[in-house]
């Protein structure tokens, strides 16, 4: 017990140090026996979202705060140190259990796709329409998984500065495919047009945008930007899937 080591003075740090080594040893033996086992670590309580733990648990639960709007900031910061595929990120129920905020199911899905993607809610409480939407979201993630988890990640806006919307881009390494995600943080009447400039594309390639069914030059998307959609309502989110065309 900790009581047994309270007289060790400056050596008390050895307890946590050796405990951590013990955890690593246990996980290594577990993975040696079951090499295909996927373990998700947890940041909650132990604060174990670190490179050492990531070696054994390639997914780590990013935060117990699952509010979609607050998660945009949490995941933005985490992305500076850790890969997108490592960030545990799920669609949770509304009102959110911590903030009480209600966000659209689509918005929660867009934010969750910026990480490992999953659901943690009671499916029995969803309407028929919501269950259909969940199926579409799951199918969409399967299609986009490669570019999200194995592509390049670009932070297009800083949610600590831009309080109107946050956006990020996942781009394939060959620059032939990209996914733009946008989440509205605040809304106002009669807003001015807003544009976001993309990154990582090939300037001389034409890209088909599945959102508006239009074709754009890579240089236009990166230097001029693309017009953000507008619709009334709080916390709307959008995804634009770009694919290179001849």
ZIURRA-V940996 format. One record per residue. N is the residue number from 0. PSI is psi in whole degrees, -180 to 180 (none if undefined). D_CENTER is the distance of its C-alpha to the mean C-alpha in Angstrom with 2 decimals. Layout:
n psi d_center
N PSI D_CENTER
N PSI D_CENTER
This chain:
n psi d_center
0 165 39.10
1 -28 38.04
2 -31 41.54
3 -19 43.09
4 8 41.42
5 -11 41.76
6 11 44.83
7 -5 43.26
8 -125 42.72
9 -8 40.69
10 4 39.81
11 -27 37.64
12 -19 34.46
13 -27 35.47
14 -54 34.52
15 -36 30.77
16 -49 31.01
17 -32 32.85
18 -45 30.70
19 -43 27.60
20 -35 29.64
21 -41 30.64
22 -45 27.12
23 -42 26.41
24 -43 29.72
25 -46 29.05
26 -39 25.70
27 -43 27.40
28 -37 30.28
29 -43 28.09
30 -29 26.20
31 -36 29.57
32 -36 30.87
33 79 27.88
34 -21 26.21
35 7 23.97
36 129 22.58
37 119 18.82
38 132 18.38
39 123 15.35
40 179 16.11
41 130 15.60
42 -24 15.23
43 132 17.13
44 -62 20.78
45 -12 21.19
46 43 18.66
47 27 18.19
48 87 14.93
49 167 17.07
50 -34 18.09
51 -47 21.02
52 -32 19.24
53 -26 16.65
54 -35 19.79
55 -30 20.53
56 94 17.25
57 -9 14.73
58 139 12.06
59 132 12.04
60 117 11.18
61 -42 9.40
62 149 11.52
63 -11 13.95
64 106 13.07
65 9 11.12
66 125 12.25
67 -39 9.84
68 -45 11.50
69 -29 11.60
70 -28 7.98
71 -38 7.53
72 -42 10.05
73 -47 9.12
74 -30 5.82
75 -49 8.06
76 -42 10.73
77 -33 9.39
78 -16 8.53
79 -22 12.28
80 -22 13.39
81 150 11.21
82 154 9.85
83 -41 6.39
84 -19 8.29
85 -15 9.32
86 109 6.58
87 122 7.76
88 120 5.93
89 159 8.67
90 121 10.66
91 175 13.44
92 159 16.88
93 149 18.30
94 147 19.93
95 141 17.32
96 -17 19.25
97 -41 18.76
98 -19 18.86
99 5 20.72
100 144 18.71
101 122 18.67
102 149 15.94
103 150 16.32
104 -38 15.04
105 -41 13.73
106 -44 11.69
107 -35 10.16
108 -44 9.46
109 -43 8.01
110 -41 5.41
111 -31 5.04
112 -8 5.20
113 12 2.28
114 -143 3.27
115 -28 6.92
116 129 7.43
117 -176 10.64
118 141 13.03
119 83 15.01
120 168 17.74
121 106 21.32
122 -24 21.58
123 -18 25.26
124 -1 24.58
125 148 22.88
126 169 25.21
127 -41 26.17
128 -41 24.32
129 -38 21.06
130 -39 21.57
131 -40 22.15
132 -39 18.94
133 -42 17.00
134 -43 18.90
135 -39 18.06
136 -42 14.30
137 -43 14.72
138 -39 17.02
139 -42 14.79
140 -37 11.95
141 -38 14.88
142 -37 16.08
143 -4 13.01
144 -41 11.87
145 -48 14.11
146 -30 13.02
147 -51 9.24
148 -24 9.96
149 -1 13.37
150 -173 13.43
151 143 13.36
152 127 10.57
153 127 12.12
154 115 11.50
155 -32 13.97
156 154 14.48
157 112 14.53
158 -12 13.80
159 -14 16.49
160 -51 18.94
161 109 18.14
162 1 18.36
163 -42 18.65
164 159 15.35
165 142 12.17
166 150 11.28
167 163 9.71
168 133 11.07
169 125 10.76
170 132 14.43
171 150 16.57
172 -29 18.83
173 1 21.85
174 20 20.60
175 -3 21.60
176 144 18.34
177 152 15.37
178 118 12.65
179 128 12.47
180 136 10.16
181 132 11.93
182 125 11.85
183 126 15.31
184 -27 15.84
185 160 19.61
186 154 22.31
187 159 25.92
188 145 28.98
189 56 30.20
190 156 27.40
191 157 27.94
192 139 26.20
193 139 22.94
194 152 21.81
195 133 18.89
196 130 19.78
197 166 17.86
198 160 17.97
199 -2 18.69
200 171 20.75
201 124 24.38
202 -37 26.69
203 8 29.35
204 142 27.31
205 137 27.16
206 131 23.91
207 127 23.95
208 113 21.45
209 -18 21.02
210 -49 20.25
211 4 23.67
212 33 25.48
213 162 26.55
214 134 26.88
215 147 26.05
216 142 27.15
217 -41 24.59
218 -37 26.58
219 -42 26.50
220 -34 22.72
221 -32 22.38
222 -39 25.42
223 -35 25.95
224 176 22.49
225 141 21.71
226 130 22.70
227 141 20.09
228 156 20.99
229 132 22.67
230 150 23.43
231 157 24.56
232 158 22.57
233 144 19.93
234 40 16.16
235 155 16.19
236 155 13.36
237 151 14.00
238 134 13.05
239 118 15.68
240 117 16.28
241 135 18.78
242 139 21.21
243 138 24.17
244 160 27.56
245 none 31.12
